[in-house]
Amino acid sequence: MAHTALLIVDVQNDFCPGGALPVPEGDKVVPVLNRAIERFQQAGAPVIASRDWHPEKSTHFAQYGGQWPVHCVQNTPGAQFHPDLRLPEGAIVVSKGMGENEDAYSAFDARTEDGTSLEDLLKERGIRRLVVGGLATDYCVRASVLDALERGFEVLVLRDAVRGVDVQPGDSEKALNEMRSRGARLVALEEVSLQ
């Protein structure tokens, strides 16, 4: 139990319906993640939330040569976590994409306010297993899961707590298959044991 953490990837207003870069049904992950948060809190296990935290001017954005519309600009409403996401008081927030030339899809590119990387944070706490949910399946969730596996973590992806963009139809399914083929397990929350 003490070796498992919940990693919530980028459940921010701009990635939910009505946001600048909405993931279809992105808000549907929130109730499942809230149940996960509750279980992890009861078990005394860490809850970590990553967020895009871009500067106003970023090569990540289309107007500066990137792929995406402007989204999740630091200290704007769009960058806030979804209002229904019940992050506990002790939740650890890690931010990514803060540089002007930084794409940063993976939560492993993120840092705490004092500059600690996600990997160092997990190692300091003896975390060996991550339970992952959030947005978007085919971008930041995929990148975070593949980076975690590459670094030797065991990874469980909450299949009912992820949603994808599907820029190309089938991208999300492809991403899930890739995560599975690299060693992640796709599970329902009920299948996660915190004993």
TIGU-157590 format. One record per residue (C-alpha): residue number from 1; residue in three letters; x, y, z. Coordinates in steps of 0.5 Angstrom, whole numbers, plus 500, padded with zeros to 3 digits. Each point is the difference from the previous one (the first is absolute). Layout:
REM TIGU-157590
SITE, NUM, ALA, X, Y, Z
...
REM end
This chain:
REM TIGU-157590
SITE, 1, MET, 500, 500, 500
SITE, 2, ALA, 505, 505, 502
SITE, 3, HIS, 504, 499, 493
SITE, 4, THR, 494, 502, 496
SITE, 5, ALA, 498, 507, 498
SITE, 6, LEU, 494, 503, 496
SITE, 7, LEU, 502, 504, 494
SITE, 8, ILE, 495, 504, 497
SITE, 9, VAL, 502, 503, 494
SITE, 10, ASP, 498, 507, 497
SITE, 11, VAL, 492, 500, 502
SITE, 12, GLN, 500, 508, 499
SITE, 13, ASN, 494, 504, 498
SITE, 14, ASP, 503, 501, 493
SITE, 15, PHE, 501, 493, 498
SITE, 16, CYS, 492, 499, 502
SITE, 17, PRO, 494, 502, 496
SITE, 18, GLY, 500, 507, 500
SITE, 19, GLY, 507, 501, 500
SITE, 20, ALA, 505, 503, 495
SITE, 21, LEU, 502, 493, 498
SITE, 22, PRO, 495, 495, 502
SITE, 23, VAL, 500, 493, 501
SITE, 24, PRO, 493, 497, 498
SITE, 25, GLU, 497, 497, 506
SITE, 26, GLY, 507, 503, 504
SITE, 27, ASP, 495, 501, 506
SITE, 28, LYS, 498, 493, 501
SITE, 29, VAL, 507, 498, 503
SITE, 30, VAL, 498, 504, 506
SITE, 31, PRO, 495, 496, 504
SITE, 32, VAL, 505, 494, 499
SITE, 33, LEU, 506, 504, 502
SITE, 34, ASN, 496, 503, 506
SITE, 35, ARG, 499, 492, 502
SITE, 36, ALA, 507, 499, 499
SITE, 37, ILE, 502, 506, 504
SITE, 38, GLU, 496, 498, 506
SITE, 39, ARG, 503, 492, 500
SITE, 40, PHE, 507, 503, 500
SITE, 41, GLN, 499, 505, 505
SITE, 42, GLN, 496, 495, 505
SITE, 43, ALA, 507, 495, 499
SITE, 44, GLY, 504, 506, 501
SITE, 45, ALA, 503, 499, 493
SITE, 46, PRO, 503, 507, 496
SITE, 47, VAL, 495, 503, 495
SITE, 48, ILE, 504, 504, 495
SITE, 49, ALA, 497, 504, 494
SITE, 50, SER, 504, 503, 494
SITE, 51, ARG, 498, 506, 497
SITE, 52, ASP, 502, 504, 493
SITE, 53, TRP, 502, 507, 502
SITE, 54, HIS, 502, 503, 494
SITE, 55, PRO, 503, 507, 499
SITE, 56, GLU, 496, 505, 496
SITE, 57, LYS, 505, 499, 494
SITE, 58, SER, 502, 493, 499
SITE, 59, THR, 502, 496, 494
SITE, 60, HIS, 495, 495, 502
SITE, 61, PHE, 495, 505, 497
SITE, 62, ALA, 498, 500, 493
SITE, 63, GLN, 501, 508, 500
SITE, 64, TYR, 507, 499, 502
SITE, 65, GLY, 501, 494, 495
SITE, 66, GLY, 497, 494, 504
SITE, 67, GLN, 495, 495, 500
SITE, 68, TRP, 494, 503, 505
SITE, 69, PRO, 496, 506, 501
SITE, 70, VAL, 502, 504, 506
SITE, 71, HIS, 498, 496, 506
SITE, 72, CYS, 502, 499, 508
SITE, 73, VAL, 503, 507, 500
SITE, 74, GLN, 503, 501, 507
SITE, 75, ASN, 495, 503, 505
SITE, 76, THR, 494, 500, 495
SITE, 77, PRO, 493, 497, 502
SITE, 78, GLY, 502, 495, 494
SITE, 79, ALA, 506, 497, 504
SITE, 80, GLN, 496, 499, 506
SITE, 81, PHE, 498, 493, 502
SITE, 82, HIS, 493, 498, 498
SITE, 83, PRO, 496, 503, 506
SITE, 84, ASP, 497, 493, 502
SITE, 85, LEU, 507, 496, 500
SITE, 86, ARG, 500, 500, 508
SITE, 87, LEU, 508, 500, 501
SITE, 88, PRO, 501, 499, 507
SITE, 89, GLU, 504, 505, 504
SITE, 90, GLY, 507, 496, 500
SITE, 91, ALA, 500, 499, 493
SITE, 92, ILE, 506, 501, 496
SITE, 93, VAL, 500, 504, 494
SITE, 94, VAL, 505, 500, 494
SITE, 95, SER, 500, 505, 495
SITE, 96, LYS, 503, 499, 493
SITE, 97, GLY, 501, 504, 493
SITE, 98, MET, 502, 506, 504
SITE, 99, GLY, 505, 502, 495
SITE, 100, GLU, 499, 504, 494
SITE, 101, ASN, 503, 494, 495
SITE, 102, GLU, 497, 494, 504
SITE, 103, ASP, 495, 496, 498
SITE, 104, ALA, 500, 495, 506
SITE, 105, TYR, 495, 495, 499
SITE, 106, SER, 502, 495, 506
SITE, 107, ALA, 499, 501, 507
SITE, 108, PHE, 507, 498, 501
SITE, 109, ASP, 502, 507, 496
SITE, 110, ALA, 496, 503, 506
SITE, 111, ARG, 503, 503, 507
SITE, 112, THR, 498, 502, 506
SITE, 113, GLU, 500, 508, 502
SITE, 114, ASP, 507, 499, 504
SITE, 115, GLY, 502, 496, 493
SITE, 116, THR, 500, 493, 502
SITE, 117, SER, 499, 495, 494
SITE, 118, LEU, 494, 495, 500
SITE, 119, GLU, 505, 495, 500
SITE, 120, ASP, 504, 502, 506
SITE, 121, LEU, 494, 501, 504
SITE, 122, LEU, 498, 493, 499
SITE, 123, LYS, 507, 497, 501
SITE, 124, GLU, 500, 504, 507
SITE, 125, ARG, 493, 497, 502
SITE, 126, GLY, 502, 493, 498
SITE, 127, ILE, 494, 500, 495
SITE, 128, ARG, 501, 494, 495
SITE, 129, ARG, 493, 500, 497
SITE, 130, LEU, 496, 505, 497
SITE, 131, VAL, 492, 500, 499
SITE, 132, VAL, 499, 505, 494
SITE, 133, GLY, 494, 504, 498
SITE, 134, GLY, 498, 506, 496
SITE, 135, LEU, 501, 504, 493
SITE, 136, ALA, 501, 499, 495
SITE, 137, THR, 501, 492, 499
SITE, 138, ASP, 504, 501, 493
SITE, 139, TYR, 504, 506, 502
SITE, 140, CYS, 502, 501, 508
SITE, 141, VAL, 498, 494, 503
SITE, 142, ARG, 503, 496, 494
SITE, 143, ALA, 507, 504, 501
SITE, 144, SER, 500, 499, 508
SITE, 145, VAL, 498, 493, 500
SITE, 146, LEU, 506, 498, 495
SITE, 147, ASP, 505, 504, 504
SITE, 148, ALA, 498, 497, 506
SITE, 149, LEU, 500, 493, 497
SITE, 150, GLU, 507, 502, 497
SITE, 151, ARG, 502, 502, 507
SITE, 152, GLY, 499, 494, 503
SITE, 153, PHE, 493, 501, 504
SITE, 154, GLU, 494, 495, 500
SITE, 155, VAL, 494, 504, 496
SITE, 156, LEU, 493, 499, 501
SITE, 157, VAL, 496, 504, 495
SITE, 158, LEU, 492, 501, 503
SITE, 159, ARG, 497, 499, 493
SITE, 160, ASP, 493, 503, 502
SITE, 161, ALA, 504, 507, 503
SITE, 162, VAL, 504, 501, 493
SITE, 163, ARG, 497, 504, 494
SITE, 164, GLY, 503, 502, 493
SITE, 165, VAL, 501, 505, 495
SITE, 166, ASP, 500, 495, 494
SITE, 167, VAL, 503, 505, 495
SITE, 168, GLN, 500, 494, 495
SITE, 169, PRO, 494, 496, 502
SITE, 170, GLY, 502, 494, 504
SITE, 171, ASP, 506, 503, 503
SITE, 172, SER, 498, 499, 507
SITE, 173, GLU, 499, 493, 499
SITE, 174, LYS, 507, 499, 497
SITE, 175, ALA, 503, 504, 506
SITE, 176, LEU, 497, 495, 505
SITE, 177, ASN, 502, 494, 496
SITE, 178, GLU, 507, 503, 499
SITE, 179, MET, 500, 501, 508
SITE, 180, ARG, 498, 493, 501
SITE, 181, SER, 505, 497, 495
SITE, 182, ARG, 505, 504, 504
SITE, 183, GLY, 498, 497, 507
SITE, 184, ALA, 495, 504, 503
SITE, 185, ARG, 493, 497, 502
SITE, 186, LEU, 494, 503, 499
SITE, 187, VAL, 495, 499, 505
SITE, 188, ALA, 494, 502, 504
SITE, 189, LEU, 500, 504, 506
SITE, 190, GLU, 497, 494, 504
SITE, 191, GLU, 506, 496, 498
SITE, 192, VAL, 505, 504, 503
SITE, 193, SER, 502, 497, 507
SITE, 194, LEU, 503, 505, 505
SITE, 195, GLN, 502, 495, 505
REM end
